[in-house]
Amino acid sequence: MKEKIIYTAKTLAGMEELLQQELLAIGAENTQLLKRAVAFEGSKEVLYRGNYSCRTALRFLVPVKTFPITKQEDLYENIKTIPWEDYLEGSGTLAVDAVNSTSVFTNSQYVALKTKDAVVDRYRERTGNRPSINLDDPDLRINIHIYKETCNVSLDSSGSSLHKRGYRKVTGPAPLNEVLAAGLVQLSGWNKTVPLYDPMCGSGTILIEAAMLARNIPAGYFRPVFGFQRWKDFDEKLWDRVKAEENAKINDAAVTISGSDKASRAVATALENIAFAKLTDTIKVTAAAFEYTVPTSDPGVIICNPPYDERLQIDDIIGFYKQIGDVLKKNYKGYEAWIISSDLKALKFIGLHPSKKITVFNGPLECRFVRFSLY
Ligand SMILES: C[S@@+](CC[C@H](N)C(=O)[O-])C[C@H]1O[C@@H](n2cnc3c(N)ncnc32)[C@H](O)[C@@H]1O
């Protein structure tokens, strides 16, 4: 029988239920919704498959040890008892990510530093050599989570965050996080067959995530590496099988996905990313200001991430949102339009009655993802 472990998959606020559905679909069991995470039971196969295919997961954590923590020394002493040499060669590299929400430590960086000291001291005392630190691209990423006098030590099986899909070769001034974009497409309920249009597409994140969803291209298809591939227990045969099985699901579905942006630089960026993802046949992008556009297909779903006046300054944000509403009413009858914005006041000036509102976060910004049904 395959060994089952309780893993934790991390996600963005508001995406927990979508991730739970994705996990159930790949064979995860006993899923439990947490804050910005889902815990589940599964085998190593489910762990590999989740890393490769789940669109709304940011990282998958593998538990190592849980212990009570009431004073600072508890951290160092417990970390030092963990057989780190089972996971990492003495010549390898490591990084520590820490989250602390207790008064035992005043800051998370100190937790990371003490953890690193304990790991390194263990190697030094036993083997004479010690792993070095590499914050960007370590062989082993250790995750420490201290909450309510309990410390959870896990290994980050993803390595870098899974929003780094690997297809973003060039970026725009305010790109959406890929996991958020994938989540928005799924939250919109887009059925993968009606046309999908993003009229302010920037670097093309929503379009690419929609196309990957429609064509069943695994979320990690373009990613060069996952953390677990550098672990001592890496099962290459299993990994090759998981990838082959997921890749076999890719289809050539004829779906109409299009975008436009008034900035020609943004259009060039989007086209480059789309070309890298070999989605040029699936996604069409043109340079156009939304106010001058008319539908080029049958009605479908619009998903739009207009400027919020945070990173992209707009002179008259109210007038701008009012104009978006006017164009939707005049030119896009029959569509369902979804708009994500952190500017709740400006959203009201769209001048249409929202038929659904969902709270999501774009980084630290609380946003509404709002549906307008233009029937
Ligand atoms: C927040 S960014 C979109 C980022 C995009 N979701 C991404 O992931 O890269 C907003 C975009 O709206 C575009 N924009 C602003 N005003 C516009 C208008 N009137 N018509 C079309 N695009 C517009 C900007 O050029 C910018 O690329």
The ligand as an ORCA input file, in Angstrom:
! r2SCAN-3c Opt
* xyz 0 1
  C      -3.850     46.268    -14.499
  S      -3.304     46.242    -16.130
  C      -3.779     44.666    -16.700
  C      -2.738     43.649    -16.354
  C      -2.996     42.285    -16.916
  N      -4.139     41.632    -16.306
  C      -1.755     41.426    -16.791
  O      -1.813     40.370    -16.147
  O      -0.696     41.799    -17.294
  C      -4.438     47.297    -16.936
  C      -4.242     47.429    -18.424
  O      -5.282     48.248    -18.929
  C      -4.773     48.936    -20.059
  N      -5.682     50.058    -20.338
  C      -5.852     51.212    -19.644
  N      -6.810     51.963    -20.218
  C      -7.281     51.263    -21.272
  C      -8.298     51.506    -22.246
  N      -9.011     52.604    -22.233
  N      -8.516     50.546    -23.184
  C      -7.773     49.415    -23.203
  N      -6.792     49.148    -22.324
  C      -6.565     50.043    -21.360
  C      -3.378     49.327    -19.651
  O      -2.575     49.567    -20.788
  C      -2.939     48.088    -18.854
  O      -2.219     47.187    -19.663
*
